[in-house]
Amino acid sequence: MDFSQFRNRDITRIIEDAATISRDIGLREIEPVAMLVALNQHYTDELARYFNLCGIECNEFYSEVFNTIDLYPHSNQQQRALKLSTATVNALYIALEIERNVGEMSFP
């Protein structure tokens, strides 16, 4: 996926949505999964193509990620990633790339 297509305004909107999603599920930081959910709200077709390349279904992905968050609410991002399947970790790539491009963000 070519990230040059994202304008600053788009990135800002995705970050704001990811912050809201993160707060709603009780996270203190914007984690890649929240960024990915926010990305999906704005770029569904692009993300669906990416999921197809990874050979996974969006529903399976979200189910697995949120089950992992529920099962391991106190573990950090890296510990959670170890509990996710390879396909899910591959799908997190988009969110991680965006996070790298915008820097780390935490709530006060």
Residue frames relative to the residue before (quaternion, step in Angstrom):
aa qw qx qy qz dx dy dz
M 1.0000 0.0000 0.0000 0.0000 0.00 0.00 0.00
D 0.3371 -0.7561 0.5322 0.1771 3.56 -0.89 0.95
F 0.2749 -0.8072 0.5028 0.1419 3.57 -0.40 1.22
S 0.4914 0.6578 -0.4453 0.3571 3.60 1.22 -0.11
Q 0.5794 0.6006 -0.3747 0.4039 3.59 1.21 -0.38
F 0.6195 0.5514 -0.3519 0.4340 3.59 1.18 -0.41
R 0.2616 -0.7481 0.5910 0.1505 3.54 -0.73 1.08
N 0.6818 -0.4910 0.3460 0.4176 3.58 -1.21 0.43
R 0.6324 0.5394 -0.3290 0.4483 3.55 1.00 -0.84
D 0.6448 0.5196 -0.3158 0.4632 3.58 0.99 -0.83
I 0.6499 0.5172 -0.3104 0.4623 3.56 0.92 -0.95
T 0.6486 0.5236 -0.3186 0.4513 3.58 0.92 -0.91
R 0.6634 0.5016 -0.3049 0.4641 3.58 0.91 -0.90
I 0.6451 0.5117 -0.3206 0.4682 3.59 0.96 -0.82
I 0.6563 0.5073 -0.3151 0.4612 3.60 0.94 -0.87
E 0.6464 0.5159 -0.3260 0.4581 3.59 0.94 -0.85
D 0.6592 0.4952 -0.3058 0.4762 3.58 0.95 -0.86
A 0.6518 0.5167 -0.3191 0.4543 3.57 0.95 -0.85
A 0.6218 0.5334 -0.3388 0.4627 3.58 1.05 -0.73
T 0.6531 0.5087 -0.3081 0.4689 3.58 0.95 -0.87
I 0.6531 0.5072 -0.3059 0.4719 3.57 0.92 -0.93
S 0.6523 0.5236 -0.3164 0.4474 3.59 0.91 -0.91
R 0.6586 0.4951 -0.3083 0.4754 3.57 0.92 -0.90
D 0.6549 0.5447 -0.3126 0.4204 3.57 0.93 -0.93
I 0.7542 0.3367 -0.2190 0.5195 3.60 1.03 -0.66
G 0.6317 -0.6248 0.2995 0.3477 3.55 1.24 0.53
L 0.4650 0.6699 -0.4596 0.3517 3.59 1.15 0.46
R 0.3982 -0.7178 0.5163 0.2441 3.58 -1.11 0.64
E 0.7515 0.2644 -0.1768 0.5780 3.58 1.25 -0.26
I 0.5108 -0.5858 0.5085 0.3705 3.53 -1.28 0.29
E 0.1367 -0.8091 0.5691 0.0530 3.57 -0.40 1.22
P 0.6872 -0.4967 0.3277 0.4168 3.59 -1.17 0.45
V 0.6326 0.5365 -0.3613 0.4260 3.59 0.94 -0.74
A 0.6523 0.4987 -0.3233 0.4703 3.61 0.97 -0.76
M 0.6221 0.5311 -0.3334 0.4688 3.55 1.06 -0.77
L 0.6614 0.5149 -0.3027 0.4536 3.56 1.00 -0.84
V 0.6320 0.5119 -0.3325 0.4775 3.58 1.00 -0.80
A 0.6576 0.5021 -0.3076 0.4700 3.58 0.94 -0.88
L 0.6245 0.5338 -0.3290 0.4657 3.56 1.01 -0.83
N 0.6510 0.5328 -0.3105 0.4426 3.55 0.96 -0.88
Q 0.6239 0.5525 -0.3445 0.4323 3.59 1.07 -0.67
H 0.7670 0.3624 -0.1872 0.4953 3.59 1.08 -0.65
Y 0.8016 0.2180 -0.0872 0.5498 3.57 1.09 -0.65
T 0.0127 0.8673 -0.4974 0.0166 3.56 0.93 0.93
D 0.6791 0.4984 -0.3079 0.4423 3.60 0.80 -0.95
E 0.6573 0.5143 -0.3012 0.4613 3.55 0.93 -0.95
L 0.6809 0.4855 -0.2844 0.4688 3.56 0.93 -0.93
A 0.6233 0.5374 -0.3416 0.4538 3.59 0.99 -0.78
R 0.6281 0.5199 -0.3349 0.4722 3.59 1.00 -0.77
Y 0.6462 0.5156 -0.3224 0.4611 3.57 0.98 -0.82
F 0.6430 0.5132 -0.3236 0.4674 3.58 0.94 -0.88
N 0.6358 0.5283 -0.3333 0.4534 3.59 0.97 -0.81
L 0.6327 0.5211 -0.3283 0.4694 3.58 1.02 -0.76
C 0.6828 0.4644 -0.2765 0.4916 3.58 1.10 -0.74
G 0.4282 -0.7292 0.4437 0.2968 3.59 1.25 -0.23
I 0.6195 0.5216 -0.3731 0.4527 3.59 1.04 0.65
E 0.4613 -0.6599 0.5233 0.2792 3.52 -1.30 0.40
C 0.5758 -0.6039 0.4229 0.3535 3.59 -1.01 0.78
N 0.6581 0.5223 -0.3253 0.4339 3.60 0.87 -0.89
E 0.6414 0.5115 -0.3208 0.4733 3.57 0.97 -0.84
F 0.6433 0.5370 -0.3225 0.4402 3.55 0.96 -0.87
Y 0.7055 0.4566 -0.2804 0.4639 3.58 0.72 -1.03
S 0.6188 0.5432 -0.3433 0.4518 3.56 1.01 -0.79
E 0.6877 0.4837 -0.2891 0.4578 3.57 0.83 -0.96
V 0.6716 0.5040 -0.3111 0.4452 3.58 0.85 -0.92
F 0.7219 0.4354 -0.2730 0.4633 3.58 0.77 -0.94
N 0.5854 0.5379 -0.3752 0.4767 3.61 1.12 -0.50
T 0.6450 0.5167 -0.3213 0.4623 3.57 0.99 -0.80
I 0.6396 0.5090 -0.3280 0.4735 3.59 0.97 -0.81
D 0.6659 0.5006 -0.3030 0.4627 3.59 0.97 -0.86
L 0.6976 0.4819 -0.2767 0.4522 3.58 0.93 -0.88
Y 0.8030 0.1967 -0.0730 0.5577 3.56 1.06 -0.75
P 0.0194 0.8686 -0.4952 0.0023 3.60 0.74 1.00
H 0.7405 0.4197 -0.2380 0.4679 3.60 1.10 -0.55
S 0.5470 0.6061 -0.4152 0.4013 3.59 1.22 -0.04
N 0.4984 -0.6572 0.4674 0.3181 3.55 -1.14 0.54
Q 0.7628 -0.4095 0.2597 0.4278 3.52 -1.35 0.20
Q 0.6781 0.4885 -0.3051 0.4566 3.61 0.87 -0.89
Q 0.6418 0.5147 -0.3308 0.4623 3.59 0.98 -0.79
R 0.6428 0.5127 -0.3262 0.4664 3.57 1.00 -0.78
A 0.6364 0.5525 -0.3361 0.4205 3.56 0.93 -0.89
L 0.6235 0.5499 -0.3396 0.4398 3.59 1.07 -0.70
K 0.6953 0.4677 -0.2674 0.4756 3.57 1.16 -0.55
L 0.5988 0.5574 -0.3587 0.4495 3.60 1.28 -0.04
S 0.5603 -0.6006 0.4472 0.3541 3.56 -1.16 0.53
T 0.6691 -0.4979 0.3669 0.4121 3.56 -1.26 0.36
A 0.6456 0.5285 -0.3284 0.4428 3.59 0.94 -0.85
T 0.6640 0.4970 -0.3093 0.4652 3.57 0.97 -0.82
V 0.6352 0.5133 -0.3317 0.4724 3.57 0.97 -0.81
N 0.6225 0.5291 -0.3393 0.4663 3.59 1.01 -0.74
A 0.6715 0.5042 -0.3001 0.4526 3.56 0.97 -0.85
L 0.6106 0.5568 -0.3513 0.4401 3.60 1.14 -0.52
Y 0.4403 0.7295 -0.4355 0.2905 3.57 1.27 -0.31
I 0.6389 0.5328 -0.3322 0.4444 3.59 0.90 -0.92
A 0.6901 0.4851 -0.2866 0.4541 3.55 0.80 -1.01
L 0.6486 0.5179 -0.3202 0.4566 3.57 0.97 -0.80
E 0.6301 0.5315 -0.3326 0.4582 3.57 1.04 -0.77
I 0.6539 0.4923 -0.3174 0.4789 3.57 0.94 -0.84
E 0.6431 0.5279 -0.3262 0.4487 3.56 0.93 -0.89
R 0.6386 0.5211 -0.3211 0.4664 3.59 1.00 -0.82
N 0.6789 0.5114 -0.2890 0.4406 3.56 0.99 -0.86
V 0.7655 0.3536 -0.1997 0.4990 3.60 1.05 -0.64
G 0.5159 -0.6543 0.4120 0.3688 3.59 1.25 -0.13
E 0.6275 -0.5458 0.3966 0.3887 3.54 -1.28 0.25
M 0.0834 -0.7922 0.6041 0.0244 3.51 -1.04 0.81
S 0.0284 -0.7844 0.6196 -0.0013 3.55 -0.94 0.91
F 0.4738 -0.6385 0.5140 0.3220 3.52 -1.25 0.40
P 0.5492 -0.6132 0.4394 0.3596 3.60 -1.08 0.58
